[in-house]
Amino acid sequence: MNFRKSIFLTIFVALGLSFLVSSCETDVDLIAPYKSTPVIIGILDYTADSQFVRINRTFLGEGDANIYAGIRDSVEYNAAEVEVWLYKRRNGNLQDSIQLQYIVKPSRDPGVFYNQNVGFYYTSQDLFTADEIADIRNASFGNNPVLMTYELKVIARGEIYTAETDFPDISSSTISTPLPANPPSKLELYRQSFNQYAQVTFAYKLKSKTARNLGVYRLNYDYVTADGTTVTNQYIDYKLGATDNSEGANNQNAYFTFNAQSWYEFIGPKIKAIPNVTKIRIHNTEFRLTGANGILNTYYKVANPVSEFTPVLNTFTNLDNGAIGIFGARSTVVREAYILDPGIEIMNMGEFTSAPGLSYCVVNWASSLYVCNP
């Protein structure tokens, strides 16, 4: 299956209020002139299909601020006021430039900043060629490694704000286990002879230009509802944790380990919450390793975001001209895996994932007893 990936390069431009207080009065004029202070959050990912940029401003007006937060015109700049560019450099020399285009996409979940459709600046252009990606991934080797970077340039109401980022050097060979195989290796999640869930270990190598590693175990599936409708390209991500490599260790072994029971406990409620679901058609599972570069890792430490790769506003910055925020990079590599039959059987019969009228099967897995009917 083709599970589309995308990463949002998010830019929030916040305007700070200036309070006008006279020497003889205590009244504060909240609708007075104010100074613009951009807050720019950007993460590039060359393994994603598209890069998105969002540019916002704080709302300003009389009345309930929550009402303004729900009105798109109160928080977005006019697209004519903003330009966003990406500049590719090889060892400091300019190679290419990309101007991001404006697009309106459906709104996020209700209650998140505002509830109308959202304006973005985006590009679907590849950030690097295959040879340039190889240069990035070989940055830990040789005496003269190539340095590939991108510069972000934001022009907002005539003011220019820039930052630069390099890229983490993880590759598919960074993952040690599961081993690469065709068809994919099958993981032991349940030990039927011992009537117990198994310990699962994913192994990988630390890379010197990858300062932070985030592990995820993903289940890719379709589901069928009671009326026969099939909903495709679904997934559930189970986070395995994050490791810090700010010291730049290279080719040292590292591991994510978990008990499979916790995974079944995690996915079960999510699957059973699907309205009228009758069948889960499992395509595969994936060990997904996402690496962050040094500046992004520093940001995570300082800002302490609520999730590993979701940035939050903070006074830490690598932007110039008075802007605050972060412009960094990450990339993701994936190793596909199947599940041994006892692990599928426990899905159908176990306390965490089973439910009346619900069954689990696998799509085109060789020698499995649980292959889905066409």
C-alpha positions in Angstrom: 0.0 0.0 0.0 1.0 3.6 -0.5 0.7 5.3 2.9 1.1 9.0 2.1 3.3 11.0 4.3 3.4 14.6 4.9 5.1 16.9 7.4 4.0 20.3 8.3 6.6 23.1 8.3 4.6 25.4 10.7 5.2 29.1 11.1 3.2 31.1 13.5 3.6 34.8 13.4 2.5 36.4 16.7 2.1 40.1 17.3 3.0 41.4 20.7 0.7 44.1 22.2 2.2 47.4 23.3 0.4 49.0 26.3 0.0 52.8 26.3 -0.1 54.0 29.8 0.1 57.7 30.5 2.1 59.1 33.4 -1.1 60.4 35.0 -3.5 57.6 34.2 -3.8 53.9 35.0 -6.0 53.0 32.0 -4.5 50.4 29.6 -5.4 50.8 25.9 -5.4 47.2 24.5 -6.3 48.4 21.0 -3.3 50.7 20.8 -0.5 50.4 18.3 1.6 47.3 18.7 4.9 45.8 17.7 5.1 42.8 15.5 7.2 39.9 16.8 7.3 36.8 14.6 7.4 33.4 16.2 8.6 30.9 13.5 8.4 27.2 14.0 9.7 25.1 11.0 10.7 21.5 10.6 11.8 20.2 7.2 11.6 16.5 6.4 13.0 15.3 3.0 11.3 11.9 3.5 7.9 13.5 3.4 5.9 14.2 0.2 5.2 17.9 1.0 6.4 20.7 3.2 3.8 23.1 4.6 4.2 26.6 6.1 1.6 28.3 8.2 1.8 32.0 9.0 -0.5 33.6 11.6 -0.8 36.6 13.8 -2.5 37.3 17.1 -6.0 38.8 16.8 -6.6 42.3 17.9 -9.9 44.0 18.6 -12.6 44.9 21.1 -14.7 42.1 22.7 -14.2 38.5 23.6 -10.7 37.2 22.4 -12.1 33.7 22.0 -14.5 35.0 19.4 -11.6 36.5 17.4 -9.7 33.3 17.7 -12.4 31.5 15.8 -12.4 34.0 12.9 -9.9 33.3 10.2 -9.5 36.9 9.0 -8.5 37.9 12.6 -5.5 35.6 12.8 -4.2 35.2 9.2 -2.2 37.6 7.1 -3.4 38.5 3.7 -1.4 36.2 1.4 -0.2 39.3 -0.5 1.7 40.4 2.6 3.9 37.3 2.9 6.5 35.5 0.9 8.2 32.2 2.0 11.3 30.8 0.4 13.6 27.8 0.9 17.2 28.0 -0.4 19.2 24.8 -0.9 23.0 25.0 -0.3 25.8 22.5 -0.8 28.9 23.4 1.3 27.5 26.9 1.6 27.0 27.3 -2.2 23.5 28.1 -3.5 22.0 25.2 -5.5 18.3 25.9 -5.8 15.4 27.9 -4.5 11.7 27.1 -3.8 9.0 29.6 -3.4 6.1 28.2 -1.4 2.6 28.6 -2.7 -0.6 29.6 -0.8 -3.3 26.9 -0.3 -6.4 26.6 1.8 -6.8 23.3 3.6 -9.6 22.0 5.8 -9.5 23.2 9.4 -8.1 21.2 12.2 -10.0 19.7 15.1 -12.6 22.1 16.7 -11.2 24.3 19.4 -7.6 24.5 18.1 -6.9 28.2 17.5 -9.7 28.7 15.0 -12.3 26.6 13.4 -12.5 27.7 9.8 -10.4 26.5 6.8 -6.7 27.1 7.2 -4.3 28.9 4.9 -0.8 27.4 4.3 2.2 28.0 2.2 3.5 24.7 0.8 5.7 22.9 -1.8 5.5 19.4 -3.1 8.9 19.8 -4.8 11.6 17.3 -3.7 14.1 18.9 -1.3 17.0 16.8 -2.5 18.1 14.5 -5.4 19.0 10.9 -4.6 22.7 11.7 -4.8 22.2 14.6 -2.3 20.3 12.3 0.1 23.2 9.9 -0.1 25.6 12.7 0.8 23.5 13.6 3.8 23.4 9.9 5.0 27.1 9.5 4.5 28.0 12.6 6.5 29.5 10.4 9.2 32.1 8.9 6.8 35.1 10.1 5.0 37.5 13.1 5.5 35.5 15.6 3.4 31.8 15.1 4.0 29.3 17.1 2.0 27.2 19.5 4.0 23.7 20.0 2.6 21.6 22.7 4.2 18.4 24.7 3.7 17.8 28.4 4.5 14.3 29.6 5.4 13.5 33.1 4.4 10.2 34.7 5.5 9.2 38.1 4.3 6.3 39.4 6.3 5.0 43.0 5.8 8.4 43.9 4.4 10.5 42.5 7.2 12.9 39.6 6.5 13.6 36.7 8.9 16.0 33.8 8.1 17.4 30.7 9.6 19.4 27.7 8.4 19.3 24.0 9.1 21.3 20.9 8.3 19.8 17.4 8.3 20.1 14.1 10.3 22.1 11.3 8.7 19.9 8.3 9.5 19.1 5.8 6.6 17.4 2.5 6.2 20.6 0.7 7.2 20.4 2.5 10.6 17.7 0.0 11.6 19.3 -3.3 12.7 16.2 -5.3 13.7 13.8 -6.4 12.4 16.1 -7.6 9.6 15.3 -6.5 6.0 13.5 -9.4 4.2 11.1 -10.0 1.4 8.5 -11.0 2.5 9.0 -9.1 5.7 10.1 -10.8 8.9 7.4 -11.9 11.3 7.4 -10.6 14.8 6.6 -12.7 17.9 4.0 -10.7 19.9 2.4 -13.6 21.8 4.0 -16.8 23.1 1.2 -19.3 22.8 3.1 -22.2 24.5 3.7 -19.9 27.6 0.3 -18.1 27.4 2.0 -14.8 27.6 2.8 -11.7 25.6 6.3 -11.3 24.3 9.0 -8.7 24.8 9.7 -6.9 21.6 13.0 -5.2 20.7 13.7 -2.9 17.9 17.5 -2.2 17.4 19.2 0.6 15.5 22.5 2.4 15.3 23.3 5.8 16.6 24.5 8.3 14.0 26.7 11.2 14.7 24.6 13.8 12.9 21.4 12.6 14.4 21.0 14.1 17.8 17.6 12.6 18.8 15.8 9.4 17.8 12.1 8.8 18.1 10.7 5.2 17.8 7.2 4.3 16.7 5.5 0.9 16.0 2.8 1.4 13.4 -0.1 -0.8 12.5 -1.3 -0.3 8.9 -4.8 -1.5 8.2 -8.2 -1.1 6.4 -11.5 -1.7 8.2 -14.9 -2.9 7.1 -18.2 -1.7 8.6 -21.5 -3.5 9.0 -22.9 -2.1 5.8 -20.0 -3.5 3.8 -18.1 -0.2 3.4 -14.3 -0.5 3.3 -12.2 2.4 4.7 -8.6 2.2 3.5 -5.2 3.6 4.5 -5.7 3.7 8.3 -2.9 3.5 10.9 -2.3 3.5 14.6 1.1 4.7 16.0 2.4 3.3 19.3 5.2 5.5 20.6 8.3 3.7 21.8 10.1 6.7 23.3 13.0 8.9 22.4 16.7 8.8 22.9 19.2 11.6 23.1 22.5 11.5 21.1 23.6 15.1 21.5 27.1 13.8 22.2 27.3 12.6 18.6 28.0 8.9 19.2 28.3 7.0 15.9 27.4 3.4 15.0 26.8 2.4 18.6 23.9 0.0 19.3 20.6 1.4 20.7 17.3 -0.2 21.4 13.6 0.3 21.9 12.0 -2.5 24.0 8.4 -3.0 25.0 6.0 -5.7 26.2 3.5 -6.6 23.5 0.6 -6.5 26.0 1.0 -2.7 26.3 0.6 -2.5 22.5 -2.6 -4.6 22.4 -3.9 -2.5 25.3 -3.2 0.6 23.3 -4.6 -0.3 19.9 -7.7 -2.2 21.2 -9.8 0.7 22.4 -8.9 2.7 19.3 -10.1 -0.1 17.0 -13.2 -0.9 19.0 -14.2 2.8 19.0 -14.6 2.7 15.2 -18.4 3.0 14.5 -20.0 -0.3 13.3 -16.6 -1.9 12.6 -16.8 -5.6 11.8 -13.4 -6.5 10.3 -9.8 -5.2 10.5 -7.7 -6.0 7.4 -4.0 -5.8 8.5 -1.5 -4.9 5.8 1.6 -4.8 7.9 3.3 -3.2 10.8 6.3 -0.9 10.7 9.2 0.1 13.0 9.6 3.8 12.2 12.7 5.6 13.3 12.6 9.4 13.1 15.9 11.3 13.7 16.2 15.0 14.5 19.2 17.2 13.9 21.1 19.0 16.6 19.3 22.3 16.7 15.9 20.6 16.8 17.1 18.4 19.6 18.2 21.4 21.6 14.8 23.0 21.0 13.0 19.9 22.4 15.1 20.1 25.5 14.5 23.8 26.1 10.8 24.0 25.0 9.7 20.6 26.4 6.9 20.1 23.8 3.9 18.0 24.6 4.9 15.4 22.0 8.3 14.5 20.6 8.1 16.1 17.2 5.3 18.6 17.7 6.9 22.1 18.3 5.6 24.6 20.7 6.3 28.3 21.1 9.3 29.2 23.3 11.8 32.0 23.6 14.6 29.7 22.3 15.4 30.7 18.7 17.8 30.2 15.8 16.0 32.9 13.8 17.5 36.3 13.1 16.1 39.9 13.1 14.3 39.6 16.4 12.2 36.6 15.5 11.8 33.7 18.0 11.3 30.0 17.2 13.1 27.1 15.6 14.0 26.0 12.1 15.3 22.5 12.1 15.1 19.1 10.3 14.1 15.5 10.8 13.8 12.4 8.6 12.1 9.0 9.0 13.2 5.5 8.0 11.0 2.5 8.1 11.4 -1.3 8.4 8.3 -3.4 7.5 7.3 -6.4 9.6 4.5 -9.0 9.8 3.2 -10.7 12.9 3.3 -14.4 13.7 -0.1 -16.2 13.7 -0.4 -16.4 17.6 -0.2 -12.6 17.6 -3.2 -12.4 15.2 -5.1 -15.1 17.1 -4.8 -13.1 20.3 -6.2 -10.1 18.5 -9.3 -12.2 17.7 -9.6 -13.8 21.1 -7.8 -11.6 23.6 -9.3 -9.3 26.2 -7.8 -6.1 24.8 -8.7 -6.3 21.1 -11.6 -8.7 20.7 -15.2 -7.7 20.6 -18.5 -9.4 19.5 -18.8 -9.3 15.7 -15.2 -8.0 15.2 -12.6 -10.1 13.4 -8.9 -9.5 12.4 -7.3 -10.9 9.2 -4.1 -10.2 7.2 -3.7 -9.2 3.6 -1.7 -11.5 1.4 0.7 -12.8 4.1 2.3 -16.0 3.0 1.6 -19.1 5.1 -0.7 -17.3 7.6 -3.9 -19.0 8.8 -5.6 -15.6 9.0 -5.4 -14.4 5.4 -8.4 -12.2 4.5 -11.0 -13.5 2.1 -11.0 -11.4 -1.1 
